[in-house]
Amino acid sequence: MKKIEAIIQPDRLDAVKEELFKADVHKMTVSRVKGCGQQRGYTETYRGKIFKVNLLPKIKLEIAVNADFVQITVDAIIKGARTGKIGDGKIFITDLPECIRIRTGEKGQKAIG
């Protein structure tokens, strides 16, 4: 079992979801987050003052999958999120030692589905 976390541009969420649904990946958690990377933000002038905005809005996807769905899920995220520009995002894959479905008490791969 693996946990896949992806940080993507907010405007690419619909495209990523569409690619995930095509890959038969339907379970995910989506959060609005702020962060910075190579983009390093931008400067903005408001009422004569210069403001540096370096935490930009992003979307964080969290998806738990069984081992046979890892590459399929990663490929779908890349296909939906890639624009070829700086700031497309990152994908992190970590081991998921345990998963428990609260409703039924199922554990492990059965709980992920």
C-alpha positions in Angstrom: 0.0 0.0 0.0 1.2 3.5 -0.9 0.2 7.0 -0.2 0.5 9.4 -3.1 0.6 13.1 -2.4 0.6 15.5 -5.3 0.9 19.3 -5.2 -0.6 20.8 -8.4 -1.7 24.1 -9.9 -5.3 24.9 -8.9 -6.4 25.4 -12.5 -5.3 21.8 -13.4 -7.5 20.1 -10.8 -10.3 19.3 -13.2 -7.9 17.8 -15.8 -6.2 15.7 -13.1 -9.5 14.4 -11.7 -10.6 13.5 -15.3 -7.4 11.5 -15.9 -7.7 9.8 -12.5 -11.3 8.8 -13.2 -10.2 7.4 -16.6 -7.6 5.3 -14.8 -10.3 4.0 -12.5 -9.0 5.9 -9.4 -11.9 7.5 -7.7 -11.0 7.9 -4.0 -9.0 11.0 -3.1 -8.7 13.8 -0.7 -8.3 17.3 -2.1 -7.1 20.3 0.0 -6.3 23.9 -0.8 -2.8 24.8 0.3 -0.2 27.5 -0.2 3.4 26.9 -1.1 6.4 28.0 -3.1 9.1 26.3 -5.1 11.1 27.4 -8.2 8.4 29.9 -9.0 9.5 32.0 -6.0 6.3 34.1 -6.1 5.9 37.5 -7.5 5.8 41.2 -6.4 2.7 43.3 -6.3 2.1 47.0 -5.7 -0.8 48.0 -3.6 -1.4 51.7 -2.7 2.2 52.6 -3.4 3.6 49.7 -1.3 5.4 46.8 -2.8 4.4 43.4 -1.5 6.3 40.1 -2.2 3.9 37.2 -2.6 5.9 34.0 -2.3 3.3 31.6 -1.0 1.1 30.8 -4.0 -2.2 28.8 -4.0 -1.8 25.2 -4.8 -4.0 22.0 -4.6 -2.8 19.0 -2.6 -4.2 15.6 -3.6 -3.8 12.6 -1.2 -4.6 9.2 -2.6 -4.1 5.8 -1.0 -3.6 3.0 -3.4 -2.6 -0.7 -3.5 0.8 -1.4 -5.1 -0.6 -2.3 -8.5 -2.2 1.1 -8.9 0.8 3.3 -8.0 2.2 3.8 -11.5 -1.3 4.1 -13.1 -2.1 6.8 -10.6 1.2 8.7 -11.0 0.8 8.6 -14.8 -2.7 10.0 -14.6 -1.6 12.8 -12.3 1.3 13.7 -14.6 -0.9 13.6 -17.7 -3.5 15.9 -16.2 -1.1 18.4 -14.4 1.7 18.8 -16.9 1.9 22.1 -18.7 5.6 22.2 -19.2 6.0 25.4 -17.2 7.7 25.9 -13.8 5.2 25.3 -11.1 3.5 22.2 -12.5 4.0 20.5 -9.1 5.5 17.5 -7.4 4.4 14.0 -6.5 5.5 12.2 -3.3 5.1 8.5 -2.8 5.4 7.0 0.7 4.7 3.6 2.2 1.4 3.2 4.0 1.9 0.7 6.8 -1.8 0.3 7.7 -5.2 1.4 6.6 -8.5 0.8 8.4 -11.9 1.5 7.1 -13.9 3.0 10.0 -17.3 1.8 8.8 -16.5 -1.9 8.5 -13.3 -2.3 10.4 -11.6 -3.8 7.3 -7.8 -3.5 7.3 -5.0 -3.3 4.8 -5.6 -3.7 1.0 -9.3 -4.5 1.5 -9.8 -1.1 3.3 -8.3 0.8 0.4 -10.5 -0.9 -2.1 
